[in-house]
């Protein structure tokens, strides 16, 4: 992929998610489409969130504007967070997963959200201020060049964001850089279970909607290994087909991509 094409994809994604953030409190994008991870035909955000694995308690613990139904799973379920850990959320959006993680790591822990969309950062910081969240911060930056120091993070989470990047290998290398030895990934993302049709890869709606940029499972595993990670596992979500089917009805996206939980560890030494 050329630099020009990669820049255009980032521009389109930033514009799409900027519009979602701006209209978060109204529940619709400026095109009139309801919010969802990936499409304009999703059911209610609460129903989507429950399909992703969030509990009723999760949904009432965070500011309502933080949950826009933009994920494809619940990375916090398998992150096995403990009090005192430092957590990094890649593509933090309105801060939903960050606020949930902050409750687990507690006052001795810390949560950092990074997002490349200024509107999302403003929304997340507003949510943090309203909830007086002292152990959460949000930084503007690209995942391919994280604004985070080396070996400072215990756990990296991400929810349906890495698939959007045309430079996934760079993201995994950056994740490896910022993790402490023994640090772990707990990423919910969309992966391809068979090669995508070419028109999927060039359709702006599908690319911005977590489908057109999905990589084959074996390619994701190879990128993680190349990035230095060990103990890699990629597990397809049990209800993933139903969830993807909500995003683009009639487009057969569920025949090609599924949400998956991606786990890996940065080795010691």
N, C-alpha and C positions, 0 to 999 in steps of 0.2 A: 504494500500500500504506500502511495506517495505521501509526502508530508502535506501537500495541498489537500488530498482527500481526507487525511487524518484530521487536519485542522477544520475542515468543513463539518465532519461528523461531530467534533467537539462543539463547534458553534451551534449546530442544530440541537444538540442535546442540552446545552446551556440555555438556549432560547426556550425550549420546550419546558424544562423543569423550572426555569425562572418564572414562566407564566403560571405554572401550577402553584409555586410558592406565593406569588403575588395574590392569587385568588383562593388561597387555602381556606380562609374563613367562610367563603361563600359556597365551597363544595363543588365548584366547577371551574374549569379553565376558561380562558377568554374566548375559546371557541364554543363554549357551551357544553363541553363534554365532562361527565363526571370524573372524579379523580380515580386513578388506579395505577398500578405499577406500570402498566404498560399499555393501556389502551383507553379508548373512550367509551367502552361499553360494559363497564364493571358494575356489579351490584353494590349495595351499600358498603361503605368503608368498614363498618363493624363486622359484617359478614365476611368480607375479604380477610380481615385480620384474623378472625377465628379459623378460617380455612388455612391460614399460614401457620397456625399453631399458637397464637396468643390466647391467653385466658381472659375471662371477664375481669379478673383482678388487674391484669396488665393494662387493660383498656381504660380503667378508671384511675390509674395511678399517675398518668402523665397528662399534660395539657392537651385538650382535644385538637387544637390546630397542629400539634406535632405528629399526629397519626393521620396520614393522607392515603393510606392503603397502597403505598408505593413499593412494598417489598414482595418477596416470593417465599418467605419462610420466617422462622424465628431463630436467629443465630444465638441468642442468649440461652436458649434451651440446652445447647450442647457446649457452650463456652466454659461451663463449670467455673464461673467466676467465684472468687473468694474475697473477703474483706481485705483492703490494703493494696489490691492490684491496680496497675495502670492499664487502662483499656483505650484502644484506638479504634474508632469507627470510620471506615472508609466510605465516603459518600453518605454523610450523616443526615442529609435532608433537613427536615424540621426538628430532628433530634430525638425521635421516638425511642429508638434502641439505646441511645445514650442515656436518656433519663431512666430507663429501666435498669441499665447496667449500673448507674450511679447509686441506686438504692441498694444494690448488692455489695458493691465494693466499699460503700460507706464513707465516713468522714476521713478515714485514713487512706482511702483510695482516690483515684482520679480518672476521669473520662475525657478524652479529646475527640472531637468530631471534626473531620476534614471534608469540605465540599468545594467544588469549583464554581458553584453558582452563587453569586453575591446575594440574590434574593433569598435563597435558602439559608444562607448564613445569618442574614438579618432576622428571618423568621425564627431560627433556632435560638439566637441570642435573646430575642424578645420572649420566647417561651421560658428560657432559663431565668431571665430577670423576674418574670411573673411568678415563677415557682420558687424563687430565692435559692436556686441550685448552686451551691458553693463549690462543688467538686466536679463541675462540668464546664468545659470551654469549647468554643468552636473557632476553627481557623479556616480562612479562605486559602485554597490551594488545589493543585492537581495531584491526583493519586500517583501519577508517573514521576512526580518530583515532590515528595511529601515534605511539608514544613515541620519536620519532627527530627530530633537529634538521634544519632546512632544508639542502638542498644538501650533504649529507654522504656520499651513497651513490653508488658507481660502477655497481653492478649490482643489480637486484632480481630475485629468483627467487621462484617459488611453484609448488606442486604440488597441483593439484586442491582448491583452497580458495576462491578468489574466487567460484566458482559458488555457494557456500553462502550468500553474503551477499545480503540483500535490498536492499543499498545499494551496488551495484557502482560506480556513478559516483563516489561518495565515495572509494572505495578507489583508483581510478585518479587522482583529483585529489591524494590524499595521496601516492601513489607519485611523481607529478610533482613535488610539493613537496620531497620528501626527496632526490630524485636530483640529482646535480651536472649542470650543462650538459654535454651529450654522453653522459650516463649512459643505460643501456639496461635494458629489460625482457626477461626470458627466462622466460616463464610457460607451464607445462604446465597446461591446464585443460580442463574439459568444456564444450562449446558445443552449441547446438541446431542441427540441420541442417534442421529444419522445425518449425512451431509445435507446442508440446507440447499434448497433451490436457489439459483442465482438471483431470482427476482426478490427473494426474501432479503438478500444481502444489500440490495440497492433501494429498497423501499424505505423512505425516511421514517414512516410511521412504525414500521417493524424494527428498524434500527434503534430509534428512540424508545421503542416499546419493549426492549429487553429480549427481542427474538432475533433480529437480523444479524446481531453481532455475536451470537452464542457460538462457543467453540465446542468441538467434539470432546467427549469425556476424556479420551486418550490423549488429546492435545493438551488439555488442562493439566493432566497428570505429568506429562512431559515437561511443561513449562515450570511446574513446581519443582520437579527434580532438578532441572537445569538451574533454577534459582537457589538451590542448595537445601531444600526442605527434605525432611524424612517423615516416616510414619504417615504417609499420605493416604487418605481415604476419600472417596467420592461416592456418596450414597444418594440415590434418587429418592425424592419425596414420595410418600405413599399416595397422597391425593394430588400430586402434581399435575396429572393430566387434566383433572377437573378444573384446577385453578387456571392453568394456561388456556383452557377452553373458554373461560370467561373473558379473557383479554381481547381476542379478535374472533368473535363468533363467525363461523363459516369459512375462516381462512386456513383451517387445518394446521395451525401452529402447533397444537398439542401432538401432532404426529411426528414432529421434528425436534421439539425442545421440551425439557422438563426442569423444574426446580430441583436443586440438589444441595446437600450439605457437604461442604468441602472442609476437610480437616487436615492439618499438617503441623509439624513441629520444627523449630530451628534447633539443630543438634548442639550439644555442648562441644566445645573444642573446635 
